[in-house]
Amino acid sequence: MTDTSPERPYLSGPFRRPTILVFAGLLAASAMFGGWAWWHARQGSQRFARALAAVDAQRFDRVQRELDALETTPGYTVQCHFLRGVLLVQQQRFFPALDEFGHSVDDPELRVRTLLHSGEALYRVQNFQAAIGLLVQVLGTEPDSIDAHRWLAAAYYDLGLRDQAMRHMVRVSELDPSDARPHRLMGLIQKDFENFAAAVRSYRESLRRNPQQADRETILLELAECHVKLRQHQDALAALAECRPAPNRWALEAECHYGSSNLVEARRRIEQTLEAAPANLRALLLQGTIFLDEGNVEAAVRVLSQAAAGYPKDYTVRYKLGQAYRRLGDSQNADEQARIAAEIKQLRLQFSELHETAAAEPNNADVRCQLAILAGQLDRPDLARVWFQAALAINPKQEQPQRQVSGGSQPKTKVDAKEEP
């Protein structure tokens, strides 16, 4: 007899019990699938979080392991593009990295990270202006992004925009009180611009932050040179005492002793320097100066002529050699040296003026080419290369910088170049 009692209507009919069993099975399966999906999504989220932590820690082997697992996780396509881009940057395959970042830059959670790593990639291919554009966007969202400030400082420095570079280096030093590098570079810039007192402060702060940094000795020598320029000879000697014995140290010590009127010790250091490095400009110039002071003009001409042969574009050498010839009564050679000295002085003046123009015109590639040419005329190939690179970063199609930077061939990291697979 069929049960039709009103108390249990849902059990009525011949098919009710099997239907309930099927329904219960479907509920169980749905719960199992939902649980599996939830667990899988949780695993993916955790893996990606670990991958980001590994990126921050520069554990790229761990990044690769997490990426391998995420490749088969549904819903993580954008995240995989980002992680592949990070790994490609580390492999110095910058253009494929930028392609990968193009798939993650619009993701709200990854946008800032994508812009930061894209800025690094663009800097690496010397597209400094594009790098700056992306990194400024990073600071618009995260004004205390220390990596963005670091890359901006580097990009501005390479474009010859030292004031902008200095601002970002100052901010890096504020955000990371343990980092000695910003003050090291700030000191070098200040020294180049003959702001010796500020350079001394920067060098000392760099050494305070990291007394055993890799280029400690170079910093000490530059610090001592600034002290010499400021006539702080005892401070210079104290810095030099921490350097290993070498010609550059002895030559600077000779200048300190000369400045302190200790001629005996100055001569001893000069002889020590020239015995080890006969062409040392600082020692030759000081020796010629001492000969002039003593009235030994013929010896001064001999030494200063040697210095001029090795360093033909040094203004001080030419000026003092002209003085020596004048005192020797050789007007012809004196006039010739005075003429050369005047030409060098004019080149240096032009260089200084063009440098101000470059600072005021950050997109002017031509003025950077002119600075590079002047640097070459002043026998500063290191500066010439820097300015040619800056010009090329602004206008990759300029032929002269390409020849100078790459030795006649177009650089492979040019902005419009193609990356090899």
C-alpha positions as CSV (number, residue, x, y, z in Angstrom):
1,M,0.0,0.0,0.0
2,T,1.4,3.4,-1.0
3,D,2.2,5.7,1.9
4,T,0.3,8.9,1.3
5,S,0.4,10.4,4.8
6,P,0.7,14.2,4.8
7,E,3.4,14.0,7.3
8,R,5.9,12.5,4.9
9,P,5.0,13.6,1.3
10,Y,8.5,13.6,0.1
11,L,8.8,9.8,0.6
12,S,5.7,9.0,-1.3
13,G,5.7,7.1,-4.6
14,P,7.6,4.0,-5.8
15,F,10.7,5.9,-7.1
16,R,11.3,8.3,-4.1
17,R,14.1,6.3,-2.3
18,P,16.4,5.8,-5.4
19,T,15.9,9.4,-6.3
20,I,17.0,10.5,-2.9
21,L,20.1,8.3,-3.2
22,V,21.1,9.7,-6.6
23,F,20.5,13.3,-5.3
24,A,22.7,12.6,-2.3
25,G,25.4,11.2,-4.6
26,L,25.3,14.3,-6.7
27,L,25.6,16.4,-3.6
28,A,28.6,14.5,-2.5
29,A,30.3,14.7,-5.9
30,S,29.6,18.4,-6.0
31,A,31.1,18.8,-2.6
32,M,34.2,16.8,-3.6
33,F,34.7,18.8,-6.8
34,G,34.2,22.1,-5.0
35,G,36.6,21.0,-2.4
36,W,39.1,20.0,-5.0
37,A,38.7,23.3,-6.9
38,W,39.1,25.2,-3.6
39,W,42.2,23.2,-2.7
40,H,43.7,23.7,-6.2
41,A,43.0,27.4,-6.2
42,R,44.6,27.7,-2.7
43,Q,47.6,25.8,-3.9
44,G,48.0,28.1,-6.9
45,S,47.7,31.2,-4.7
46,Q,50.3,29.9,-2.3
47,R,52.7,28.9,-5.1
48,F,52.4,32.4,-6.7
49,A,53.0,34.0,-3.3
50,R,56.1,31.9,-2.8
51,A,57.2,32.8,-6.3
52,L,56.9,36.6,-5.6
53,A,58.8,36.1,-2.3
54,A,61.6,34.3,-4.3
55,V,61.7,37.2,-6.8
56,D,62.2,39.7,-3.9
57,A,64.9,37.4,-2.4
58,Q,66.5,37.0,-5.9
59,R,66.1,33.2,-5.5
60,F,65.5,32.6,-9.2
61,D,65.9,28.8,-9.0
62,R,62.9,28.8,-6.7
63,V,61.0,31.2,-9.0
64,Q,61.5,28.6,-11.8
65,R,60.2,25.7,-9.7
66,E,57.1,27.6,-8.7
67,L,56.6,28.7,-12.3
68,D,56.8,25.1,-13.6
69,A,54.0,24.2,-11.2
70,L,51.9,27.2,-12.0
71,E,52.1,26.4,-15.8
72,T,49.5,23.6,-15.2
73,T,47.4,25.5,-12.8
74,P,44.2,27.0,-14.3
75,G,43.7,30.7,-13.9
76,Y,47.3,31.7,-13.6
77,T,48.2,32.6,-17.2
78,V,48.9,36.3,-16.4
79,Q,51.0,35.4,-13.4
80,C,53.1,32.9,-15.5
81,H,53.7,35.7,-18.1
82,F,55.1,37.9,-15.3
83,L,57.3,35.2,-13.8
84,R,58.7,34.3,-17.2
85,G,59.5,37.9,-17.8
86,V,61.4,38.2,-14.5
87,L,63.5,35.1,-15.4
88,L,64.2,36.3,-18.9
89,V,65.5,39.6,-17.4
90,Q,67.9,37.5,-15.3
91,Q,69.0,35.7,-18.4
92,Q,69.7,39.0,-20.1
93,R,67.0,38.3,-22.8
94,F,65.5,41.7,-22.4
95,F,63.3,42.0,-25.4
96,P,61.4,38.6,-24.9
97,A,61.1,39.7,-21.2
98,L,59.3,42.9,-22.4
99,D,57.0,40.8,-24.5
100,E,56.0,38.7,-21.5
101,F,55.5,41.8,-19.3
102,G,53.1,43.2,-21.9
103,H,50.7,40.4,-20.8
104,S,50.8,41.3,-17.1
105,V,51.1,45.1,-17.1
106,D,47.3,45.6,-17.1
107,D,46.8,43.3,-14.1
108,P,46.0,45.5,-11.1
109,E,47.9,43.4,-8.7
110,L,51.0,43.0,-10.9
111,R,51.1,46.4,-12.6
112,V,53.6,48.1,-10.3
113,R,55.9,45.1,-10.3
114,T,55.6,44.8,-14.1
115,L,56.5,48.4,-14.6
116,L,59.5,48.1,-12.3
117,H,61.0,45.1,-14.0
118,S,60.2,46.5,-17.5
119,G,62.0,49.7,-16.4
120,E,65.0,47.6,-15.5
121,A,64.9,45.7,-18.9
122,L,64.7,49.0,-20.8
123,Y,67.6,50.4,-18.9
124,R,69.6,47.3,-19.7
125,V,69.1,47.9,-23.4
126,Q,70.1,51.6,-22.9
127,N,66.6,52.9,-23.7
128,F,67.0,55.3,-20.7
129,Q,64.2,57.6,-21.5
130,A,61.6,54.8,-21.8
131,A,62.9,53.3,-18.6
132,I,62.5,56.6,-16.8
133,G,58.9,56.9,-18.1
134,L,57.9,53.5,-16.6
135,L,59.8,54.0,-13.3
136,V,58.2,57.4,-12.7
137,Q,54.9,55.6,-13.0
138,V,56.0,53.2,-10.3
139,L,56.8,56.1,-8.0
140,G,53.4,57.6,-8.7
141,T,51.9,54.5,-7.0
142,E,54.7,53.6,-4.6
143,P,56.8,56.7,-3.9
144,D,59.2,54.8,-1.6
145,S,60.0,52.1,-4.1
146,I,63.8,51.8,-3.5
147,D,64.4,49.8,-6.6
148,A,62.6,52.4,-8.8
149,H,64.8,55.2,-7.2
150,R,67.9,53.1,-7.9
151,W,67.2,52.5,-11.5
152,L,66.1,56.2,-12.0
153,A,69.4,57.3,-10.5
154,A,71.3,55.1,-12.9
155,A,69.3,56.2,-15.9
156,Y,69.6,59.9,-15.2
157,Y,73.3,59.5,-14.5
158,D,73.8,57.8,-17.9
159,L,72.0,60.6,-19.6
160,G,74.3,63.1,-18.0
161,L,71.5,64.5,-15.8
162,R,73.5,64.5,-12.6
163,D,71.2,66.7,-10.5
164,Q,68.3,64.4,-11.1
165,A,70.5,61.4,-10.4
166,M,71.7,62.9,-7.2
167,R,68.1,63.4,-6.0
168,H,67.3,59.8,-6.4
169,M,70.5,58.7,-4.8
170,V,69.8,60.8,-1.8
171,R,66.4,59.1,-1.5
172,V,67.9,55.6,-1.8
173,S,70.3,56.5,1.0
174,E,67.4,57.6,3.1
175,L,65.3,54.5,2.4
176,D,68.2,52.1,3.0
177,P,70.6,53.4,5.7
178,S,72.8,50.4,5.2
179,D,73.5,50.9,1.5
180,A,76.9,52.5,0.9
181,R,76.7,52.8,-2.9
182,P,74.6,56.0,-3.2
183,H,77.1,58.1,-1.2
184,R,80.0,56.5,-3.1
185,L,78.6,57.7,-6.5
186,M,77.5,61.0,-5.0
187,G,81.0,61.6,-3.9
188,L,82.4,60.9,-7.3
189,I,79.9,63.3,-9.0
190,Q,80.7,66.0,-6.4
191,K,84.4,65.5,-6.9
192,D,84.1,65.8,-10.7
193,F,82.3,69.1,-10.2
194,E,85.0,70.3,-7.8
195,N,82.6,70.4,-4.9
196,F,85.3,68.8,-2.7
197,A,83.9,69.5,0.7
198,A,80.6,67.8,-0.2
199,A,82.5,65.0,-1.8
200,V,84.5,64.4,1.4
201,R,81.2,64.1,3.4
202,S,79.8,61.7,0.9
203,Y,82.9,59.5,0.7
204,R,83.1,59.3,4.5
205,E,79.4,58.4,4.8
206,S,79.9,55.6,2.3
207,L,82.8,54.2,4.2
208,R,80.9,54.5,7.5
209,R,78.1,52.5,6.1
210,N,80.4,49.8,4.7
211,P,84.0,50.0,5.8
212,Q,85.0,47.0,3.8
213,Q,83.2,47.6,0.4
214,A,84.9,46.2,-2.7
215,D,86.3,49.5,-4.0
216,R,87.3,50.8,-0.5
217,E,90.8,51.7,-1.6
218,T,89.6,53.7,-4.7
219,I,87.3,55.6,-2.4
220,L,90.1,56.4,0.0
221,L,92.3,57.7,-2.8
222,E,89.5,59.9,-4.1
223,L,88.8,61.1,-0.6
224,A,92.5,61.9,-0.1
225,E,92.6,63.8,-3.3
226,C,89.6,65.9,-2.2
227,H,91.4,66.7,1.1
228,V,94.5,67.8,-0.9
229,K,92.4,70.1,-3.0
230,L,91.0,71.6,0.3
231,R,94.6,71.8,1.7
232,Q,93.7,69.4,4.4
233,H,96.9,67.6,4.2
234,Q,96.8,65.7,7.5
235,D,93.4,64.4,6.8
236,A,94.6,63.3,3.4
237,L,97.6,61.5,4.9
238,A,95.3,59.8,7.4
239,A,93.1,58.4,4.6
240,L,96.2,57.3,2.6
241,A,97.6,55.5,5.5
242,E,94.7,53.0,5.1
243,C,95.7,52.2,1.5
244,R,98.2,49.6,0.4
245,P,101.6,50.9,-0.7
246,A,101.4,51.8,-4.4
247,P,102.5,54.7,-6.7
248,N,99.1,56.5,-6.6
249,R,99.3,56.6,-2.8
250,W,102.9,57.7,-2.7
251,A,102.3,60.5,-5.3
252,L,99.4,61.9,-3.2
253,E,101.5,61.6,0.0
254,A,104.2,63.6,-1.8
255,E,101.7,66.4,-2.5
256,C,100.6,66.4,1.1
257,H,104.2,66.7,2.3
258,Y,104.9,69.4,-0.3
259,G,101.8,71.3,0.9
260,S,103.1,71.0,4.5
261,S,106.5,72.3,3.4
262,N,108.2,69.0,4.1
263,L,110.3,68.9,1.0
264,V,112.6,66.1,2.1
265,E,109.7,63.7,2.5
266,A,108.0,65.0,-0.6
267,R,111.1,64.2,-2.7
268,R,111.4,60.8,-1.1
269,R,107.8,59.9,-2.1
270,I,108.3,61.3,-5.6
271,E,111.4,59.2,-6.2
272,Q,109.5,56.2,-4.8
273,T,106.6,56.8,-7.1
274,L,108.7,57.4,-10.3
275,E,110.8,54.3,-9.6
276,A,107.7,52.2,-9.7
277,A,105.7,54.2,-12.3
278,P,108.0,56.5,-14.4
279,A,105.1,58.1,-16.2
280,N,103.0,59.0,-13.1
281,L,101.6,62.4,-14.0
282,R,101.1,63.6,-10.4
283,A,104.7,62.8,-9.4
284,L,106.2,64.3,-12.6
285,L,104.2,67.5,-12.2
286,L,105.2,67.9,-8.6
287,Q,108.8,67.2,-9.3
288,G,108.9,69.8,-12.1
289,T,107.2,72.3,-9.7
290,I,109.8,71.7,-7.0
291,F,112.6,72.2,-9.6
292,L,111.0,75.5,-10.6
293,D,110.7,76.5,-7.0
294,E,114.4,75.8,-6.5
295,G,115.4,77.7,-9.7
296,N,116.6,74.5,-11.4
297,V,114.9,75.5,-14.6
298,E,116.6,73.0,-17.0
299,A,115.6,70.1,-14.8
300,A,112.1,71.5,-14.6
301,V,111.9,71.7,-18.5
302,R,113.2,68.1,-18.8
303,V,110.7,66.6,-16.3
304,L,107.7,68.7,-17.5
305,S,108.5,67.9,-21.1
306,Q,108.3,64.2,-20.2
307,A,104.9,64.8,-18.6
308,A,103.7,66.8,-21.6
309,A,104.7,63.9,-23.9
310,G,102.6,61.5,-21.8
311,Y,99.7,63.8,-21.1
312,P,99.6,66.3,-24.0
313,K,96.2,67.7,-23.0
314,D,96.9,68.4,-19.3
315,Y,96.5,72.1,-18.8
316,T,98.7,72.4,-15.7
317,V,101.6,70.6,-17.3
318,R,101.5,72.9,-20.4
319,Y,101.2,76.0,-18.2
320,K,104.1,75.1,-16.0
321,L,106.3,74.0,-18.9
322,G,105.6,77.4,-20.6
323,Q,106.7,79.1,-17.3
324,A,109.9,77.0,-17.3
325,Y,110.8,77.9,-20.9
326,R,110.1,81.6,-20.2
327,R,112.5,81.5,-17.3
328,L,115.0,79.7,-19.4
329,G,114.8,82.6,-21.9
330,D,113.3,80.4,-24.7
331,S,110.5,82.7,-25.8
332,Q,109.5,80.6,-28.9
333,N,108.8,77.4,-26.9
334,A,107.3,79.4,-24.1
335,D,104.8,81.0,-26.5
336,E,104.0,77.6,-28.0
337,Q,103.3,76.1,-24.6
338,A,101.2,79.1,-23.6
339,R,99.2,78.7,-26.9
340,I,98.5,75.0,-26.2
341,A,97.6,75.8,-22.6
342,A,95.1,78.4,-23.8
343,E,93.6,76.0,-26.3
344,I,93.1,73.4,-23.5
345,K,91.6,76.0,-21.2
346,Q,89.1,77.0,-24.0
347,L,88.2,73.3,-24.5
348,R,87.6,72.9,-20.8
349,L,85.4,76.0,-20.8
350,Q,83.4,74.8,-23.7
351,F,83.0,71.4,-22.0
352,S,81.7,73.1,-18.9
353,E,79.2,75.2,-20.8
354,L,78.0,72.3,-22.9
355,H,77.5,70.3,-19.7
356,E,75.1,73.0,-18.4
357,T,73.3,72.8,-21.7
358,A,73.0,69.1,-21.5
359,A,71.5,69.4,-18.0
360,A,69.0,71.9,-19.2
361,E,68.1,69.9,-22.3
362,P,67.7,66.2,-21.4
363,N,66.5,65.2,-24.9
364,N,69.3,66.9,-26.8
365,A,71.4,64.1,-28.3
366,D,73.6,66.5,-30.4
367,V,74.9,68.4,-27.4
368,R,75.9,65.0,-25.9
369,C,77.8,64.1,-29.1
370,Q,79.6,67.5,-28.8
371,L,80.5,66.7,-25.2
372,A,81.9,63.3,-26.3
373,I,84.0,64.9,-29.0
374,L,85.4,67.5,-26.6
375,A,86.1,64.8,-24.1
376,G,88.1,62.9,-26.7
377,Q,90.0,66.1,-27.6
378,L,90.8,66.5,-23.9
379,D,92.2,62.9,-23.8
380,R,89.4,61.6,-21.7
381,P,88.2,58.5,-23.7
382,D,86.3,57.3,-20.6
383,L,84.1,60.4,-20.6
384,A,83.8,60.4,-24.4
385,R,82.3,56.9,-24.3
386,V,79.9,57.9,-21.5
387,W,78.6,60.9,-23.5
388,F,78.4,58.9,-26.8
389,Q,76.3,56.3,-25.0
390,A,74.0,59.0,-23.6
391,A,73.6,60.4,-27.1
392,L,72.8,57.0,-28.5
393,A,70.2,56.4,-25.8
394,I,68.4,59.5,-26.9
395,N,68.7,59.0,-30.6
396,P,69.7,55.4,-31.6
397,K,70.1,56.3,-35.3
398,Q,73.0,58.7,-34.8
399,E,75.9,57.1,-36.6
400,Q,78.9,58.7,-34.8
401,P,77.9,57.4,-31.3
402,Q,77.3,54.0,-32.8
403,R,80.8,53.9,-34.3
404,Q,82.4,55.2,-31.1
405,V,80.6,53.0,-28.7
406,S,80.6,49.7,-30.6
407,G,83.9,50.1,-32.5
408,G,82.3,50.4,-35.9
409,S,79.3,48.1,-35.5
410,Q,75.9,48.8,-34.4
411,P,75.3,47.7,-30.8
412,K,73.2,44.6,-30.4
413,T,71.3,46.1,-27.5
414,K,70.0,49.0,-29.6
415,V,66.3,49.7,-28.9
416,D,65.1,48.6,-32.3
417,A,67.3,45.6,-32.4
418,K,65.9,42.0,-32.5
419,E,66.7,39.6,-29.6
420,E,68.1,36.3,-30.6
421,P,66.0,33.3,-29.5
